[in-house]
């Protein structure tokens, strides 16, 4: 994307004014204090006069820039470059400060003064130039240091040097950039990352301004550094060199490409960019023939600018890699998508505390359980670090494993508490664990120091559920208590972390009451007979957060209870005897006839016969058979044997081993889940429509 340097946050370029309006009005127009450091080539409190005129050039700049990236993308030599005039918006990053193209005082004055052969001669002029050079380096390095990412740092270098130090700059960076101690990828390739260029317009009356240059110096976008070549030698030397030296001429030809020679009269400095361990790029500073050439001290300026830029890029790349790893760690430890269990609809939200610190310990989960039930989990590990995220991942994995064992909610929290203590000292977290049964329309909830859930009823009434608070996970030696509550159809359960209701501006109970009122107000908008849309409800809840309310991560899980009507459920007990499969087929046939699903009779009888036969073979207590009719037909067969069935390929001489093969071929889905007192084998068939 092409970016354009601007003058003082988008102000119009300042024209030259008569001498009597010099300093006070220039500083007022630039919006800068009078003590801003000056730039090399002219003092900050003065303006330069072009030869043969009495026009004073104020401190203001404006121009254009070109960004080079991959071929064929905007801002590359192969794509149309954008340009902007004086009305261009402000550059990204911090406000333009006391540096070059960002609105530096004396920027244009320096450029004009450099063209005056008699400017700054004598000991006083040399001392003044040296002082201004030091002040410029300080201001420029501060401008570069303000960048947080790679593009901002490169942009800071360009804005700091054009046009104050050079008329044009080309920045090449290694592609790809090595990160930390990793070994660079061969071959050594440099890619043109950015080029900025401004020029002075012709004198028109008393006005002299910087304008966009439509013809930037052509340069190759990619350059492969040949081992032993002139460019490799200059980069290996690290020190900046003048472009008119023999080694630099050959190196510049290699860098810019033989088909892009430098125009005659251009003065150049080639400065390698060396990070902490290796050379990561190069910067080329260019001056036009009408401007004074580079001095030996300018090599020191270029060296300092290149060093600060390279170290900043090194840190930005390393920080970017760490932020990427942390973000991936957090993202992969949260569910990619929520399941769609029978009888309940789910929606979730996760918001980090800040975009620059996306790592935290908040999590949510929805885990399908046997019997069409679903476990709803929300937790919050104390702290905001990669350690917190790692602990969160371990606790979430443990919770999923315990849920698969179909343990009661209080037992799940007890085992999570033990796991947190095994992870080390001060590994504490809060957690809410709830199990919803759509058949009984009940929900069982256990709490470990977490904010209480809120239940929004169909009529619009919102209530904070009375759940025993419990102690946080990791305290140890605490018994957790579970309560069973009604979960009527159409109601919505909201589980959340404390980041939603607690901040520096309000305590947790005030936030909970505000959340309850917000839910009730939202429900009133849809009327007493309709529940608010679930996704819109989550968005509306997050809209209650005002400025200063985001002190912590936020995890939100909303569950809309739909349930399964009793008329759509059929449940039987079968004695573990040889006649059980036949009786199961007859019972299933009657239920299908009652539900007008006779077309599934043959498939259901065959599959039930196979599953019940396998259960009776190992069971010692009565076998359970349950049919559920929702958008699919679900059959569940439970027994007291913990051994899970496994599908295998039967040989021609085997008498058994083909039952699960038939189930796998005929059923839409099937599975087996181990319970605390046995197992459940289930399968689903699609209904018509």
ZILIN-V423685 format. One line per field, one symbol per residue. ss: DSSP state (H for helix, E for strand, C for the rest). psi: psi as a letter, one per 30 degrees, with the letter a starting at -180 (. if undefined). Layout:
BEGIN
ss=???
psi=???
END
This chain:
BEGIN
ss=CCCCCCECCCECCCCCECHHHCHHHHHHHHCCCCCCCCECCECCCCCCECCCCCCECCCCCCCEEEECCCCCCCCCCCCCCCCCCCCCCCCCCCCCCCCHHHCCCCHHHHHHHCCCCCCCCHHHHHHHHHHHHHHHHHHHHHHHHCCCCHHHHHHHHHHHHECCCECEEEEEEECCCCCCCCCCCCCCEEEEEEEEEEEECCCECCECCEEECCCCCCCCCEEECCCCCHHHHHHHHCCCEECCCHHHHHHHHHHHCCCCCCCCCCEEEEEEEECCCCEEEEEEEEECCCCCCCCHHHHHHHHHHHHHHHHHHHHHHHHHHHHHHHHHHHHHCCCCCCCCCCCEEEEEEEECCECCECCCCEEEEEEECHHHCEEEEEEEECCCCHHHHHHHHHHHHHHHHHHHCCCCHHHHHHHHHHHHHHHCCCCCEEEEEEEEECCCCEEEEEEECCCCCEEECCCCCEEECCCCCCCCECCCCCCCCEEEEECCCCCEEEEECHHHCCECCECHHHHHHHHHHHHHHHHHHHCCCCCCCHHHHHHHHHCCCCCCCCCCCEEEEEEEECCCCHHHEEEEEECCCCCHHHHHHHHHHHHHHHCCCHHHHHHHHHHHHHHHHHHHHHCCCCEEEEEEECCEEEEEEEECCCCCCCCCCCCCCCCCCCHHHHHHHHCCEEEEEEECCEEEEEEEEECCC
psi=kklkkljihglkkklkllefgdeefeeeefgllfgklllkfklfgllkkkkglgkkkliklkallkkkbkkflkflfglkkllkbfgkllllalkkahlcfghkkgeeeeeeeffjfgkhlleeeeeeeeeeeeeeeeeeeeeeffkeleeeeeeeeefffkgeelflkkjklkjlkkkbglklkkljkkkjekkkkllkllkjcgkjlklkjfilkkkkekkjjkkfleeeeeeefekllkffleeeeeeeeeefkffilkkkfkklkjjkjkafflkgakkjkkkleflklkleffeeeeeeeeeeeeeeeeeeeeeeeeeeeeeeeeefflkelklilkgkkkllkkklelffifkagklllkjkllgglkkkkkljkklilfeeeeeeeeeeeeeeeeeffhlleeeeeeeeeeeeeffllhikllkkkkkkjfefhlkkkkkiglkklkjjleffkkkjkjkkelllkfekgkkkkkkklkilkflkkjkllffffkafflleeeeeeeeeeeeeeeeffflffkkkkeeeeeeeefffkakgfifllkkkkkkjkelkkffgkkklkkkilffeeeeeeeeeeeeeeeghhffgeeeeeeeeeeeeeeeeefkflkkkkkkkjbflkkkkjklgkfkkkkkljklffkfagfefeeeeeflelllkkklfgblkkllkkkll.
END
